Amino acid sequence: MSAENGSLKAIFFALGGNLAIAIIKSIVATVTSSTALLAEAIHSFADCSNQIFLLIGNKRSAKRPTEQHPFGFGKEEYFWGFMVAILLFFVGAVFSIYEGVHKLFNASEINYVYWSFGVIIISILIETKSFFIAKSEFNKKYKGVKLYRALKESTDTNLFVILMEDFAALLGLTFVLISTLLAWLFNPIFDAIGSIFVGLLLASVSIFLSNELRKLIIGENITRDLRNKLKTKVAENPIINHVNNINAMVIGRSRYLLIVSVDIENNVLAGEVEVQLNEIRNDLIAISPEILFVYIDVRNTNRSTC
């Protein structure tokens, strides 16, 4: 399965799961008067909207390059991912915190509490399945890389957004389960605390996502390890006197534009320079197929012409 198909699989499963969960949560939250469960229902509806945004971004980022956009539309995916983070914050986090604070001053007992427990447990099971599907696809792409590092380095908006959403949903549901139990056994105020916690959790996730997507939209570099590996390969070429620097910019999911600045040896014929530069381009792309464009800036002009 390709990385793109893996991302779409994670999105569609998450969308179906969240829609089913959102409807069930809304009905039960209305019947039971549970603020924490209502916050989770809003969270699930926000997640549904998020997955639709990701599908839009996935579709638009696949458009062919044009004269106006010669490097393609890969960054569309990051724009729509950023919209996900904004929606998660303003629809999910702000609403949940508002409802929780309101309930703090108007605490009331939860009705039909067993319904709440039932829907929370079912939701946890569905979200767990969705999380492990996303994590499985993520691990296939970043095998052997620690999760946090992979999240920081990933250029695949679909996978890391779904993974973060599912993780936040699982954590939020676990806390809502605990807060509902405490509200039932001791004091209804714990229901309000559960809603506030869900809001703070969503705010934290949205801030993390927006920061990572901001860096991708601006144009993040490849890792230092990969830059050093590419630099070593360029330096091995016989016409290279010195590699000044190597930098790249992400232009979409697993797509990079690479700029290499080199000094070449004196008295190298122009024809030989052209041959060797093409060889360097091929070598760099062979090391990292994610590099789509390679531009080599030759600084040393003191050479013979053929």
C-alpha angles and dihedrals in degrees: 000000000000121000089248093052089047090053092049091048090054092047096049094046091048091048093051093045095047094048092052092045093046093054093047093046092050093052094046093042089055093048096044099036089228111162093191091053090047089054089052090049090054088046090055094047089049089051090052090054089047093055090050089052090050091052090050090050091047091052097045095044090059094064116120120257116267134198089262093046105031095169094053133243100286093127091062085083091060093048092054090044088054088052087055090056092049092049091047090054102043100033101031108027102034094045093047093050091046093051091046094051090047090052091050089068096036103039117175134173121267113248123219090007093182089066089056092051091048096052093043092053092046089048091051090053093050094045091048090056091047092047094052092048090053092044091049092053090045092051091050090058097039101034113175094010120117113251098241093047091047091051090051093048100037119114092187105101094184097058101042094043092050091045093051092044093051092046091050090047092052093047092046094048091049091054092044089053090053094044092048091051091049091046090052096046102036123001135354089225089081088068089061091047089053091055092049091049091052089051093050090047092052091047091053093049093046092051091050092048095045091051093050092046091047089059092049093048091050090049119265123214126237117262121286091241092056092045090053091048092051092045091053091051093050092048090056092066111104096230095052116102096174138353106224097188145324121214135167139191126209111239098176144330106332090346125120139177110215127203119192124188116198143167114219131209118271122258096026113148117245092237091054091048091055092049093048094046090054088050090051090051091051092047092051094048090047090056093047116017088187087077106095101169128035122189118185119199110203108203100179109078096169096107139113123260125225 
